[in-house]
């Protein structure tokens, strides 16, 4: 049976790729700490490894988008359950717990990065800076959550645009240094370590499939999954490689200087000494960190208010307790510091992902996808839809 292909690139596939891109290029990305640890510190090879990492992430997202499309499910738990039949009852609960625990790391990294930013610009201690970030987040959740919802996307776009501008200026100014390191294949670790860094980045970044699939409402055709994957791989690879190339111009100092390695992009911006960048970048980064923290709190409120404190009728008090408890835990984790969270926390998250996501998809997910595609050819999936060409001709 022939199936209708649909369009490779349409508003839906572009939208899914854009959501994935925005989720990837958040404050942690913009600060440069992730790129430095997993790619640039290894040497010239690190500039090109992002293409492999993002291609692998793209394959993972495509795989889950196909499960989402064929089941017409968009919640990560529903999709994961459909992919892991018949072990979904056990694996789904484990995946839910692991997802909740790893949800702590990104906001903890935001708090830690905010503390470093305050320290570098105001001279306050990291501890005080992280506490200030915590208090500002609490105030924003209480009084400014609606503003964050409205301005969050615009803030992300502004940050991405600024990073592109900084990359353009920085790469141009330091091109001789960058070209010399690439042409001479300068390495600061070894190729095996660099390759491992790229694979680890894939392992903890592939979890963004949950965000991409949440934006896939209405997806029907295989071509739409493929189109979203192609656009996403290209956008994320180019952006990641651009920032890595920018940082290569500051190697090895950007990796060996303790102050530079904490917020590498801030260090590069200071070296460029462009007044506009010096003023706008730290402000945008700070606002993006707060916005991201508030976003995580709001997501957690939505997920937990139906599961905990069920007898509490006062929704505002319930949300306050949930948010306060979450932020206190996140603040405690942030005390380990930005480098530890990025190098240890994200790395172990990658290892856990291999066990609880990659292995189940290899064992159950592939087999189930083949089964679901056979049902699609019979006109039984996606639910309520018949993608067969013959069905369209008959109607």
N, C-alpha and C positions, 0 to 999 in steps of 0.2 A: 504494500500500500504506500502510495506517495503522500507525503505530508506537505502542507502549505509551509513555506519557509518564513514568511514575514520579512520585515526589513532589518538589515544589519545595524543600521544607524538610524534611530528615531529619537523622539523626545524622551522615551522611557529608558532606552539604553544609555543615552547621554546623561540622564538624570541619575541613574544608578552609579555610573562611573564618577560623576561629580560628588556624590555623597561619599563614596569610597575615598576619593581624593581629599575631600575636606577632613574626613576622619583621620586619614594618615598624616596630613600636613597640619597637625595641631601645634600647640605650644611646645610640646616635647621635641617635635621635629624642628620647629623654628629656632629653638635655643641652640641646636647643633650638637647637643651632648650625645644623642643616639648615633648620629652619623659618624662622629669622631670615634666612639668606642667600637662600633661594629664594622666600620669601613676604613676611614681615613688614617687612623693610627697605624695601620698595617703597611701603608705606602701606596705607590702608584696603582697597584692592582685594585685597591679599595674604591677607586673612582668608577670602575667598570662593574664591580660586583653587584651594585644595586639593580642592574638590569636583570641579572639572574634571580635575585631575591624577589623582585616585583613580578617576574614572569611566573615563578612558583606560587606566589601569593595569588596571582591572577587565575592560575589553574585551579587552585583551591576554591576561590570565589565562584568561578564558572561552575564547578562541580556542585556547589551548594545552591547556586541559582537554578540549576537544572532540577534539583530536588524541590526547590521552592516552586518553580514553574509547574511541574507535573503534579504536585500535591495542592497547589494554590494555597500554600501556607507561607506566612511571612514573619511569624515569631520564631526566634532562633530555637526555642525548645521544641516547637511543633515540627520544624524542618529536621532537626537532629533526630527526633523520634522516628520520623518517616524513613530517614536514611539508615537507621540502625536496627530496624525490625529484623529478627524477633527479640533482640536484646535491649530494646528501647526502654523498657520499664526500669531496668537497673542502670544502664549507661546514661539514660536521660537525667536521672536524679543526681548521679555523680557529676555529669557535665554542668548541671545547674549550680551545684555547690562550688565547683572549680571556677566557673564564670563569676560567681559572686565574690569569691576570694580575690581573683585577679582584678576585679573591678576596683579594688583598693589601690592598686599600684599606680595607675595613671594620675588620679588626683593627688596621691602622695608625692609623685614626681612634680606635679604642678606647685604644691606647697613648698617643696624643697627648692625648686627653681626660683620661685618668688622670693624665698628667703635669701638666696644667693644674689639675686638682682638687687634687692634692697640693700644688702651688705655692700655690693660693689658701687652703688650710686649714692647711698646715704651713710655708709660706714657703720651701720648697726650690725650687731652680731647675727649670725644665721638663725640662732634660736629665737631672737626677738623678731627677726624678719618673718620666720615661719608662723609665729604667733600672731603677728599683724595680719598676715595673709588669711589665717584662720578666722580672725575677728571680722575682717572685711567681707569674707565669704558669707559668714553668718548674717551680717547686716544686709548684704545684697540678697540673700535668700528670703529674708523677711520683708524687705522693702522694695527690692528692685528686680525680682524674678521676671516680671513681665517685660521689663526693659531688656533684660538679657535675652529672652526668647526672641524679641523683635530685632535686636542688634547683633545677635550672635553670628549669623551668616555674613552680614556686612563686615564684621570685624575679622572673620576668617579670610574673606576675599581681600580686604585691605592688607592683612598680614602677608598673604601669599604674594600679592602684587609688590609689596615692599621687599620681600625676600628675592624676588626676581630682579628687581632693580639693583639690590645690593650685590647679587651674583654677577650681574652684567658689569658693574663698575669694578668689583673686586677681581674678577677673572681677567678683565682687560688690563688692569694695573699690574697684576702679578703674573701675567702670562709667561714671562721669561722663566720665572721660578717653576711654575706649573709644568711648562713644556720640558724643562730640563729634567724634572723628576720623572716624567712619563717616558721621555726618550731614553733616559739612562736606566729606566726600570728600577728606581730606588725603592727598596723595601726596608721597613723598620722592624718587621717581624718576619715570618716565613709564609709561603704560599698556602700551606696547609692551615695555618692559623687564620689567615685572611679568608679562606674558603669556608672555614667553620663559622667565622663571624657572619658571613652572608647567609649561611643556612640557618643560623640561630635567629637572625633578623626575620627571615621568612617564617620561622616557627612561631614567634610570638606576634607577628603582624597578621598572619593569616586569620586570626580571630576577628578581624574586621569584617569577615563575611557576614557576621550577625547584623552589622550596620547596613551593608550593601543589600542584603535580602529584605531588610525592613523597608527599603525604598523601592522594592520590586513589585509593589501592588499592581496587578493588572498584566503582569508578564505572561505571555502565551506561547511565543514561538522560540525555537532553538536559536534562531538568528539574533534575537534580542539578547539572550544570554551571552552569545559570542561577541556581539557588538559592544556590550558593556565591558566585557573582559578586555577586548582589544584597546578600547579607549582608556580604560583604567590603567592597564600595563604601561602604555605609552606615556600618559600624563605623570604617573607616579615615578616611573623610571627616569624621565627627563628632569623632573624636579629634584629628585634625590641625587642624581648624578651631578646636577648643577651645584647644589650645596656642597657636595663632597669635593668637587673641583675647586670651588671657592676656598675651602679649608686646606686643600693641598698646598695652596699658595702660602699658607702660614706654618707649614710643617718644617721641622719637627717641633718648633716652639709651642704650637697650639696644643700639642699632646704632652709635652714635658713640663710646661709651666702650670703649676697647680691652679692658679687663678684663671688662666686661659682655658684650661680643659673643663672647667665647671660650666661655663657658658661660652662655647667657642665662637658662636656667631656674634655675640657682644664684643668679644676680643677683636674679631676681624673688623667689625664696624668702627671700633675705636682706632684701629690702625689706618683705616681708610680716611678718617678725619674729615668726613663730609658733614657739615653742620646739620643738614636736614636729616640724615640718617642718625646722627648722634642724639637728636632730640626726639624724633618720631619713633624710632625702632624700640627703645626701652619702654616707652609709654604704651605702644601697641602690644608689645610682648606681655607687659604687666596686665593690661586689660584682658588680653586673650587668656592668660592664666586664670584670672578670676572668673571669666565667662565659662571656661571649661569646667572649673570646680563646681560652679553653680549648676551647670548642665548635668554633671554626674549626680549631684544631690537630688535634682528633680527627677531624674531617671530612677534613682533608688526609691524615692517616695512612691512613685507609681507602681514599682514592683513589689514593695513590701507592705504598703498600707492595707492590702487585702489579706495578707498572710500573718501579720502580727498585730497585737493589741486590738483584736477583733471586737471586743466588748466596749472599747472606747468610742463614744459617739462624737466627741469633739474632734473633728478632722484637723483643725489647726494645731491643737495640742499634740495629736498623734504625729502629724508631719514634723512638728518641732522636735519631738523626742527621737523620731527616726533620723532626722537630719543631724541633730546634735550628736547622737551616738555615733553615726557614721563619720562625721567630721573629726570627732575626738580620736577615733581609731586611726583615721587617715593621718591626722597630725602626729600621732605617736609613731606611725611608720615613717613619716617624713624625717624624723629625728636621725634615722640612719644615714641621711644625706643623699643628694642627687646622684652622685657617682655610684653609690652602693645600690640604689634602687634600679638604675639603668643597667649596671654591669651584672648584678646578682639577681635582683628581682625579675627583670625581664628575661634574663637567660634561663632561670628555672621555670618561668612561665612557658618558655619555648619547649623545654623538656617535657613539661606536663602536657602541653598541647599535643606532642607527638604520641603520648600514651593514650590520652582521652579523646583526641579527635582524629589524628592521622591513621593510627592503627585500626580503629573501628570503621573508618571509611574504606580502608583497603580490604578489610574482612567482610563487612556488611554493605557499605555504601555503594560500591561498584556493582555488586550483584543485584542490589535493589534497584539501582538506576537502570540497569539493563532490563529488569523485569517491568519497571514502570514505562520504559520506552516501547516495549512490546505492546503494553496496554494502550499506549497512545496510538500506535499503528492500527489498533482494533477500534479506535474511536472512544475508548473508555476513560482516557485521561487526556488533558487535565479535566477535573470534575466540571461537568456542565458544558464542556467544550468539545468540539469534534474538529480536529486539525487535518483530517483527511481531505485530499483534493476531491475525491469522489463524493464526499458528503456535501461539499460546496456545489458541485455540479448537479447533484440530485435535488438540492433545494432551489 
